[in-house]
């Protein structure tokens, strides 16, 4: 009986950890030398919903995986009037619709709002 409980607990923990890593949005900033680095101290990047940055975030590039789509905003609380349009800067092999700028950022890591510049963002929203 004890062996079964241990196996179940281990399996449940493994499934829980794997599920938490399936969805995530991340943000990159450009420094003065034009080098990109990840914006740190951002919470709830693995959750569905609207979230505010702890303070104004300078963002150059956005990536997300596991969500249906994400949107970014220049005002807190995902104010629809401040939704930003991004364009895909990665390679386009199969999906030509990536060539069309959009506010709905689909999975991928090459979404840019303004070429060569950081944009100040205040919130983001992702849907399952």
KOLKEPA-368011 format. One line per 10 residues: number of its first residue (from 1); their letters; for each residue x, y, z of N, C-alpha, C. Coordinates in steps of 0.05 Angstrom, whole numbers, always signed. Atoms other than C-alpha are relative to their C-alpha. Example, Ala and Ser with C-alpha at 12.3 -4.5 7.8 and 13.67 -1.06 7.14 Angstrom:
1) as) +18/-24/+0/+246/-90/+156/+18/+24/+0 | -16/-24/-1/+273/-21/+143/-15/+22/+14
END
This chain:
1) xxxxxxxxxx) +16/-24/+0/+0/+0/+0/+17/+25/+0 | -18/-24/-2/+56/+49/+18/+13/+5/-27 | -12/-3/+27/+89/+37/-50/-18/+13/-20 | +20/-12/+18/+25/+56/-87/-3/+30/+6 | +4/-28/-7/+18/+121/-48/+24/+16/-9 | -24/-13/+8/+90/+140/-62/+0/+5/-31 | +1/-2/+29/+82/+127/-137/-21/+21/-8 | +21/-19/+7/+17/+166/-140/+9/+29/+6 | -9/-27/-7/+47/+226/-103/+21/+10/-18 | -21/-8/+18/+108/+227/-147/-11/+6/-28
11) xxxxxxxxxx) +13/-5/+25/+65/+222/-210/-15/+26/+0 | +16/-24/-2/+18/+277/-187/+18/+25/+1 | -18/-22/-1/+77/+323/-171/+13/+5/-27 | -12/-3/+27/+109/+310/-239/-20/+13/-19 | +20/-11/+18/+44/+325/-276/-5/+29/+7 | +4/-28/-8/+34/+389/-235/+22/+18/-9 | -23/-16/+8/+104/+414/-249/+0/+4/-30 | +0/-2/+29/+99/+398/-323/-21/+19/-10 | +22/-18/+8/+32/+434/-329/+7/+29/+4 | -7/-28/-6/+60/+497/-297/+19/+11/-20
21) xxxxxxxxxx) -21/-10/+19/+115/+502/-349/-11/+1/-28 | +10/+2/+27/+70/+493/-410/-6/+28/-12 | +7/-26/+10/+48/+566/-416/+17/+21/+14 | -17/-22/-12/+91/+628/-407/+2/+23/-21 | -7/-23/+16/+100/+698/-434/+25/+12/+12 | -24/-13/-9/+167/+733/-430/+6/+24/-16 | -5/-27/+11/+193/+802/-446/+30/+5/-1 | -28/-7/+3/+260/+826/-472/+3/+30/-4 | -7/-28/+2/+292/+894/-468/+26/+3/-15 | -26/-7/+14/+347/+927/-510/+16/+18/+18
31) xxxxxxxxxx) -17/-18/-14/+406/+957/-475/+13/+20/-19 | -11/-21/+16/+447/+1016/-501/+17/-11/-23 | -16/+13/+20/+490/+968/-542/-17/-16/-20 | +18/+15/+18/+429/+938/-576/-2/-29/+6 | +1/+28/-8/+435/+873/-538/-26/-5/+15 | +26/+7/-13/+371/+838/-515/+5/-16/+25 | -1/+16/-24/+361/+812/-445/-28/-1/+12 | +26/+4/-11/+301/+785/-408/-7/+19/+23 | +9/-18/-22/+261/+833/-364/-7/-19/+23 | +4/+17/-24/+262/+803/-294/-21/+12/+19
41) xxxxxxxxxx) +19/-8/-21/+217/+808/-233/-28/+5/-12 | +27/-1/+11/+154/+796/-273/-14/-25/+10 | +15/+23/-11/+103/+751/-238/-24/-7/-17 | +24/+10/+14/+44/+711/-265/+3/-3/-29 | -5/+3/+29/+76/+701/-333/-10/-27/-10 | +10/+27/+8/+49/+629/-333/-30/-3/+5 | +28/+1/-7/-23/+648/-317/-17/+14/-21 | +20/-13/+17/-85/+666/-359/-11/+24/+15 | +12/-23/-12/-113/+735/-347/+15/+25/-6 | -13/-27/+3/-94/+809/-343/+17/+5/+24
51) xxxxxxxxxx) -19/-5/-22/-33/+828/-302/+15/+26/-6 | -16/-24/+2/+4/+893/-289/+29/-6/+6 | -29/+0/-7/+79/+901/-290/+3/+13/+27 | -4/-14/-26/+105/+920/-220/+7/+29/-3 | -5/-28/+7/+129/+984/-252/+2/+2/-30 | -2/-2/+30/+136/+1011/-323/+22/-18/-10 | -20/+18/+12/+172/+960/-365/+8/+9/-28 | -10/-5/+27/+215/+977/-424/+3/-27/-14 | +0/+26/+14/+203/+921/-474/+6/+4/-30 | -6/+0/+29/+232/+908/-543/-13/-23/-14
61) xxxxxxxxxx) +10/+24/+14/+212/+837/-559/-17/-17/+20 | +18/+16/-17/+157/+791/-532/-1/-29/-12 | +3/+28/+8/+152/+715/-534/-21/-13/+18 | +19/+15/-17/+98/+668/-510/-2/-28/-11 | +5/+27/+8/+85/+594/-511/-22/-11/+17 | +21/+14/-14/+25/+553/-492/-27/+14/+3 | +25/-15/-1/-28/+608/-493/-11/+1/-29 | +12/-4/+26/-78/+617/-550/+11/+26/-12 | -12/-25/+8/-55/+689/-554/+4/+18/+24 | -5/-20/-21/-29/+747/-511/-2/+28/-13
71) xxxxxxxxxx) +1/-28/+9/-38/+822/-516/+15/+17/+20 | -15/-18/-18/+4/+879/-487/-11/+28/-2 | +13/-26/-3/-17/+948/-464/+19/+21/+12 | -17/-21/-11/+15/+1015/-448/-12/+12/+25 | +12/-9/-25/-33/+1027/-390/-6/-24/+18 | +6/+21/-19/-49/+987/-327/-28/-12/-6 | +26/+14/+1/-107/+938/-323/-10/-6/-28 | +6/+9/+28/-104/+919/-397/-21/+18/-13 | +18/-20/+12/-139/+983/-420/+0/-4/-31 | +3/+7/+29/-165/+963/-490/+10/+23/-18
81) xxxxxxxxxx) -7/-23/+16/-152/+1034/-516/+31/+2/-4 | -29/-2/+2/-77/+1024/-505/+13/-26/-10 | -10/+25/+11/-70/+955/-537/+21/+6/-22 | -21/-5/+19/-6/+951/-578/+0/-21/-23 | -2/+17/+24/+3/+923/-648/+30/-8/-2 | -28/+10/+3/+65/+879/-658/+2/-13/-27 | -4/+15/+25/+96/+848/-719/+20/-22/+5 | -17/+24/-3/+131/+781/-727/+26/+6/-15 | -26/-5/+12/+206/+788/-740/+15/-26/-5 | -13/+26/+5/+221/+714/-745/-5/-9/-28
91) xxxxxxxxxx) +2/+12/+27/+224/+669/-805/-29/-9/-4 | +27/+9/+7/+157/+654/-839/+3/-23/-20 | -2/+23/+18/+155/+584/-868/-27/-10/-9 | +25/+12/+8/+84/+558/-866/-24/+19/+2 | +23/-17/-6/+38/+611/-838/+4/+29/-9 | -3/-26/+12/+36/+672/-883/-14/+22/+17 | +14/-20/-16/-12/+707/-834/+19/+13/+21 | -20/-13/-18/+49/+721/-790/+11/+26/-11 | -9/-25/+13/+66/+776/-840/-18/+23/+6 | +19/-22/-6/+5/+816/-817/+3/+9/+29
101) xxxxxxxxxx) -2/-10/-27/+16/+861/-756/-26/-5/+15 | +24/+7/-16/-32/+842/-699/+4/+7/+29 | -1/-4/-29/-49/+856/-627/-1/-27/+15 | +2/+27/-12/-60/+781/-614/+25/-15/-7 | -26/+13/+3/+9/+752/-604/-3/-30/+4 | +2/+29/-1/+7/+678/-621/+26/-12/+11 | -24/+12/-10/+58/+628/-595/+24/+6/-18 | -25/-6/+14/+129/+647/-615/+15/+21/+16 | -17/-17/-16/+186/+689/-590/+11/+24/-15 | -11/-21/+17/+197/+741/-645/-20/+23/-5
111) xxxxxxxxxx) +20/-22/+3/+141/+792/-633/+13/+26/+9 | -12/-26/-5/+166/+864/-636/-21/+22/-5 | +19/-22/+4/+125/+928/-627/+13/+22/-17 | -14/-22/+14/+176/+979/-652/+29/-9/-5 | -27/+9/+7/+239/+959/-690/+22/+17/+13 | -23/-13/-11/+303/+976/-653/-5/+18/+24 | +6/-17/-23/+268/+1010/-594/-16/-14/+21 | +17/+9/-22/+240/+994/-526/-26/+15/+0 | +26/-13/-3/+167/+1009/-514/-8/-3/+30 | +8/+2/-28/+141/+1024/-444/-28/-14/+1
121) xxxxxxxx) +24/+15/-3/+88/+972/-426/-8/+1/+30 | +10/-1/-28/+44/+972/-363/-15/-26/+7 | +16/+24/-6/+3/+908/-370/+0/-19/-24 | +3/+20/+21/-9/+844/-410/-23/-18/+7 | +22/+18/-4/-65/+794/-419/+5/-25/-18 | -2/+24/+16/-62/+721/-442/-25/-17/+4 | +23/+18/-1/-118/+673/-458/+9/-28/-7 | -6/+28/+3/-117/+597/-456/-1/-10/-28
END
